[in-house]
């Protein structure tokens, strides 16, 4: 489910924590997803409350609205994959319940499958597998040859409505994100890059503090007419190094080729978080990279002691 307050804005941190607590009173199996959404396993709660999925969703929505003034968009399904997709399709203040996976997925583009990014969708479309129906009908061996053994199997199962993941209570965050809104619609490319420099530094510091690294970055550009463009880049290696994150963010921005676009806000999301100790770092003979990492560690200690703005890049201090 996804929470929305007045003006379609996400709830603040305190309200979101309260909403999670309210949801925890319905079922103990609750997993926060980002800053405005949650997954909940209500299989046991259905029997306890004597309601079906739609009835339980109505109860949750009324409680959220009465206690916090927050509306809920709720998707319900037999597994997290279908519930996520249903929540994205449901309108504000409504509930969409998926009964049959085949009927729900029929005719949808492959990019609609949660976890199938733009790059994978382009590869599949290049082979004529542009809809979930065609993807589900393709032999597993063909998909594994196109995408690799593991990814091919995962995509094949998702196209058939199969999701083996489980809702994990109090799971560690799988992504971190930040946003920079400009005081007015911004045309200046240098200001765009400064915003990305600030975002990459913020996300890197948060991941290093939590002992995590990310596998990919997603850039979302919101324009003056409220339309958005999103691009994702898989990193050459998992990292929380601010210099590497900044370089990847700049390349994402360059790919968009924004000429005279009026940009209202930029958002950067670090995805695929894993513990730093489980990630490998390719050693190099570049002394500058080693020096940058040592300076970064010193800056992190200074920020922890004196605040997040104790050490910032010179271009952001101007």
C-alpha positions in Angstrom: 0.0 0.0 0.0 1.0 3.6 -0.6 0.3 6.5 1.7 -0.7 10.0 0.5 -1.5 13.1 2.5 -2.9 16.4 1.4 -1.8 17.5 -2.0 -0.6 14.0 -2.9 2.5 14.5 -0.8 4.1 11.7 1.1 3.6 11.8 4.9 6.5 13.1 7.0 8.7 10.8 9.1 6.6 11.0 12.3 3.3 10.3 10.5 4.8 7.5 8.5 6.1 5.8 11.7 2.6 6.2 13.2 1.0 4.6 10.0 3.4 1.7 10.3 2.4 1.2 13.9 -1.3 1.4 13.0 -0.7 -1.2 10.3 1.2 -3.3 12.8 -1.9 -3.5 15.0 -3.6 -5.3 12.1 -0.8 -7.7 11.2 2.7 -8.0 12.7 4.2 -8.8 9.3 4.8 -5.3 8.0 7.8 -4.2 5.8 8.4 -0.5 5.1 9.2 0.2 1.4 10.7 3.6 0.9 9.3 6.6 2.7 5.6 6.3 1.7 4.7 2.7 1.2 4.6 -0.6 3.0 4.1 -4.3 2.3 1.9 -6.3 4.7 1.1 -10.0 4.9 -2.5 -10.1 6.0 -3.2 -13.8 5.5 -3.6 -14.3 9.3 -5.5 -11.0 9.8 -8.2 -12.0 7.3 -9.4 -14.8 9.6 -8.9 -12.8 12.8 -11.0 -9.8 11.6 -13.5 -11.9 9.7 -13.1 -9.9 6.5 -12.0 -10.4 3.0 -9.1 -8.5 1.5 -11.3 -5.6 0.3 -13.0 -5.3 3.7 -9.7 -5.3 5.6 -8.3 -2.7 3.2 -11.3 -0.5 3.9 -10.7 -0.8 7.6 -7.0 0.2 7.2 -7.9 3.2 5.0 -10.5 4.5 7.5 -8.1 4.2 10.4 -5.3 6.0 8.5 -7.6 8.8 7.4 -9.1 9.2 10.9 -5.9 9.1 12.9 -3.4 10.8 10.5 -5.4 12.4 7.8 -3.6 10.3 5.3 -5.3 8.5 2.4 -4.2 5.0 1.2 -3.8 3.5 -2.2 -4.0 -0.2 -1.5 -3.2 -3.2 -3.8 -3.9 -6.7 -2.7 -2.8 -9.9 -4.2 -1.6 -13.4 -3.5 2.1 -12.3 -3.5 4.1 -9.1 -3.2 4.6 -8.8 -7.0 0.9 -8.6 -7.8 0.2 -6.5 -4.7 2.8 -3.9 -5.8 1.5 -3.8 -9.3 -2.1 -3.4 -8.1 -1.2 -0.6 -5.8 0.5 1.3 -8.7 -2.7 0.9 -10.8 -5.2 1.7 -8.1 -6.6 5.2 -8.0 -6.3 7.5 -5.0 -8.3 6.3 -2.0 -9.2 3.0 -3.7 -8.3 -0.6 -3.4 -7.5 -3.0 -6.2 -7.7 -6.7 -5.4 -6.0 -9.2 -7.8 -7.9 -12.5 -7.9 -6.3 -14.2 -10.9 -2.7 -13.5 -12.0 -3.2 -14.4 -15.6 -6.2 -12.1 -16.1 -4.5 -9.2 -14.3 -1.2 -9.5 -16.3 -2.8 -10.1 -19.7 -1.8 -7.5 -22.3 0.5 -5.6 -20.1 3.9 -4.4 -21.4 6.9 -6.3 -19.9 8.1 -3.0 -18.3 5.1 -3.1 -16.1 6.5 -6.1 -14.2 8.1 -5.0 -10.9 11.8 -5.5 -11.1 12.0 -5.4 -14.9 13.9 -2.2 -15.6 14.2 -0.2 -18.9 17.3 -2.0 -20.0 15.9 -5.5 -19.6 12.6 -4.4 -21.2 14.5 -3.1 -24.3 16.3 -6.4 -24.6 13.1 -8.4 -24.4 11.3 -6.1 -26.8 14.1 -6.6 -29.3 13.3 -10.3 -29.4 9.6 -9.6 -29.8 8.7 -10.3 -26.2 7.1 -7.0 -25.6 4.0 -8.1 -23.6 3.7 -10.2 -20.4 1.6 -12.8 -22.4 4.4 -13.4 -24.9 7.0 -13.5 -22.1 5.0 -16.1 -20.2 4.6 -18.2 -23.3 8.4 -18.2 -24.1 10.3 -21.3 -23.0 12.5 -20.9 -19.9 15.6 -21.9 -21.8 15.1 -19.1 -24.3 14.8 -16.4 -21.6 17.9 -17.8 -19.8 19.9 -17.6 -23.0 18.8 -14.0 -23.5 19.1 -12.7 -19.9 21.2 -15.2 -18.1 20.3 -18.2 -15.9 19.2 -16.4 -12.8 17.5 -13.3 -14.3 15.8 -15.4 -17.0 14.2 -17.7 -14.4 13.1 -14.7 -12.3 11.5 -12.9 -15.3 9.9 -16.1 -16.5 8.2 -16.6 -13.1 7.1 -13.0 -12.8 5.4 -13.2 -16.2 3.4 -16.1 -14.8 2.5 -14.2 -11.6 4.9 -16.1 -9.4 6.8 -14.3 -6.7 8.9 -16.3 -4.2 9.8 -13.3 -2.0 8.2 -12.8 1.4 7.3 -9.8 3.4 10.1 -9.4 6.0 9.1 -7.5 9.2 11.5 -4.6 9.9 13.6 -5.4 6.9 16.6 -3.3 6.1 16.0 -0.6 3.5 16.6 -1.8 0.0 17.1 1.8 -1.3 17.8 5.3 -0.2 16.7 8.4 -2.0 16.9 12.2 -1.9 15.4 15.0 -3.8 16.4 18.6 -4.6 13.6 21.0 -5.7 14.7 24.3 -7.3 13.2 27.6 -6.0 12.1 28.2 -9.7 12.1 26.2 -12.8 15.8 25.8 -13.5 17.5 25.9 -17.0 21.1 26.1 -15.9 23.0 22.8 -16.4 25.6 23.8 -13.8 22.8 24.1 -11.2 21.5 20.7 -12.2 25.0 19.2 -11.7 25.4 21.0 -8.3 22.1 19.4 -7.2 23.3 16.0 -8.2 26.6 16.5 -6.4 24.8 17.4 -3.2 22.4 14.4 -3.6 25.2 11.9 -4.4 27.2 13.1 -1.3 24.1 12.8 0.9 23.2 9.3 -0.3 26.8 8.1 -0.1 27.2 9.4 3.5 23.9 7.7 4.6 25.0 4.4 3.1 28.5 4.5 4.6 26.9 5.4 8.0 24.7 2.3 7.7 27.4 0.0 6.3 25.7 -0.4 3.0 26.6 -0.1 -0.7 24.3 0.2 -3.8 24.3 -1.7 -7.1 22.5 0.9 -9.2 21.4 4.6 -9.3 18.1 5.9 -10.6 17.7 9.6 -11.6 14.2 11.2 -11.9 13.8 14.6 -13.5 10.6 16.5 -12.8 9.8 19.3 -15.3 7.7 22.4 -15.1 4.7 20.7 -16.6 4.9 18.0 -13.9 6.0 15.3 -16.3 9.0 13.2 -15.3 11.8 11.3 -17.0 13.6 8.4 -15.2 16.8 6.7 -16.1 18.7 3.9 -14.2 22.3 2.9 -14.4 23.8 -0.3 -13.0 27.2 0.5 -11.4 30.3 -1.3 -12.4 30.7 -2.4 -8.8 28.6 -1.9 -5.7 29.7 1.3 -3.9 28.9 4.0 -1.4 31.8 6.2 -2.6 30.5 9.7 -3.2 32.9 10.3 -6.1 31.7 7.2 -8.0 28.1 8.0 -7.3 28.5 11.6 -8.5 30.1 10.4 -11.7 27.3 7.9 -12.4 24.7 10.6 -11.6 26.4 13.0 -14.1 26.4 10.4 -16.8 22.7 9.7 -16.2 22.0 13.5 -16.6 24.2 13.7 -19.8 22.3 10.8 -21.4 19.0 12.8 -21.1 20.5 15.5 -23.2 18.5 18.3 -21.5 19.0 21.3 -23.7 16.6 24.1 -22.5 14.4 21.9 -20.3 12.8 23.7 -17.4 13.6 21.4 -14.5 11.6 21.7 -11.3 13.3 19.0 -9.2 15.9 16.2 -9.4 15.6 13.0 -7.4 18.3 10.4 -7.0 17.7 6.9 -5.7 20.4 4.4 -4.7 19.0 0.9 -5.2 19.9 -2.7 -4.6 21.5 -2.1 -1.2 23.7 -4.8 0.3 26.0 -4.9 3.3 29.3 -3.3 2.5 31.2 -6.4 3.8 29.6 -8.5 1.1 30.7 -6.3 -1.8 34.1 -6.6 -3.5 36.1 -3.5 -4.5 38.4 -3.7 -7.5 41.9 -2.5 -6.3 43.7 -0.1 -8.6 47.1 1.6 -8.9 45.3 5.0 -8.8 46.7 6.9 -5.8 44.1 9.6 -6.3 41.3 7.2 -5.7 42.9 5.9 -2.5 43.4 9.5 -1.3 39.8 10.4 -2.1 38.5 7.4 0.0 40.8 8.3 2.9 39.6 11.9 2.8 36.0 10.7 2.6 36.5 8.7 5.8 37.9 11.7 7.6 35.0 13.9 6.4 32.5 11.3 7.6 34.0 11.4 11.1 33.8 15.2 11.1 30.2 15.2 10.0 29.3 12.7 12.6 30.8 15.0 15.3 29.9 18.5 14.0 26.9 18.0 11.7 26.2 17.1 8.1 27.5 20.4 6.7 30.7 20.4 8.6 32.5 19.2 5.4 31.0 19.9 2.0 32.5 20.3 -1.6 33.7 23.8 -2.3 31.3 24.2 -5.3 28.4 23.7 -2.8 29.7 26.3 -0.4 29.7 29.1 -2.9 
